[in-house]
Amino acid sequence: MTIDPITMLRPRRPITGYSAILLPFTAAGDIDWDGFAAHVRRTAEAGLIPAVNMDTGYGNLLDPADKERVLDLTRSVMGGKPFAAGAFVKDEPGAKFGRDAYLRAMAAVAERGGTPVVVQSFGLTGLPDAEVVAAYDDLGRTGGSFIGFELGTMFAPFGRIYPLDVYRGLLEVRSCLGAKHSSLSREQEWQRLRLRDRLRPDFKVFTGNDLAIDLVMYGSDYLLGLSTFAPDLFALRDRYWAAGDPRFYELNDRLQYLGFFAFRDPVPAYKHSAAMFLKLRGWVGCDATHPRSPTRPDSDHEVLKGIADLLGV
């Protein structure tokens, strides 16, 4: 597929932004539930749609009771307004596809008024290509509407970026409203946008490329971990784009600088960068993370402070 990005530019297009919410922790290693609720509310008030129990919220590390509490608290904060939440099935390499477990996870989200995001697992990504599409179709027919997800292995070992033919099949699953694409590859995302535009224009390609957040210029929407650092500034950037305001470019550049720093190797440590940044902003009281999540060096504090100054926060 030949790609000419210049012809794909979509000026003044309204952008739909989902923000993967960081789950903050206390110095004692407990979840900061008040800080979490405040950040969900803050994100929604900024104009973004909160997405909880995602990678940014340690959805693959939390025990079931904590994931349930995340959902209940989000429902309470949102008061009927839209949100999304990861439907994750924990398994091991070589596991069979956990259909019933996925349906239970999707139901837990839908019952609380959220849209499930079907997070990949070893069992799902290990299916033959034809069976991958059939599995998504079955989940949608039984469990209702959902958002799909392609996750590069730099984020998690159970992830997979599907061949384009599989993605084409996903576009035919009517209950799949869109799919988050986290390959960190512009070209692969452009290919998906071209395919979407030709076959199913209502399908949302949610960029998960925290190293190329300007993909919204080409027709992507987003479901990003980076936006949890500054939902207010992401929402402002999106308004600039919809209005044709040239201030979009400078603000996008500065947010991208934050993304390049926070999402460097090892990529999963970006959650510690997020906690540091939110603490700098006075939005959480501690920059601790889940005890099984990788961390950044203390020297990052000064760099993040400089970026915060650059962003005017």
C-alpha angles and dihedrals in degrees: 000000000000113000125203104179094190091065090049097061112123108197119196092010113152109243125219109214126194115184120207102225120228113231105221125215135204126237088257090061097254126129112263097227095176091051090049094051091048091052093049089051092045091051094050092046089052089059102257127117113244118234113195135187089033125131088279088056094048090248090163093050105042122097116242094257093056092047089052091050090050089055094046093048092047091051090051094049095044095049095204097324117127124276137156131221136190118257100205130178115198114216142140134254110286094023122144119252107277100220097162093045090053092050091052091050092048092048091052089058098040093048088060094050098260133125113244119234106208102223116202124252135186090260094052099043091043092064120105111264096256091050092050091064091043090052093054090046091052092048090052096046091051104029103033133233119353146162117246126220138210112192126188117226090242084076100039136351094234093059128104137185105221125227112258092253090059090049089051088055091050089057088061093057099095094196089060103090094188142317136244112232116205107170093117085227120124093197095054091049093047088053090054092048092052091049092047093050091052101042110024118007094182092062114104119227101203109199115222092179104124088178094058108034090158089078085099085076089068100048105283123129117202148240102181138170090205092065090065087071091062116003089165093058094043090053090049091049090051092051090051090055094048090050095046089242112163090216085081091080100054094044091047090050092053093047089049090054087057089049095052091051098043097044099048119122125329084043097193089063088074086094090067089049088053092050091049091050095047090050090051088054091051092243097119130028098223137031095214119130137201106302091240095050121097119251140215127236120267089246088074090075094075093046092049090048089055091050090048089053090049090053092048096243 
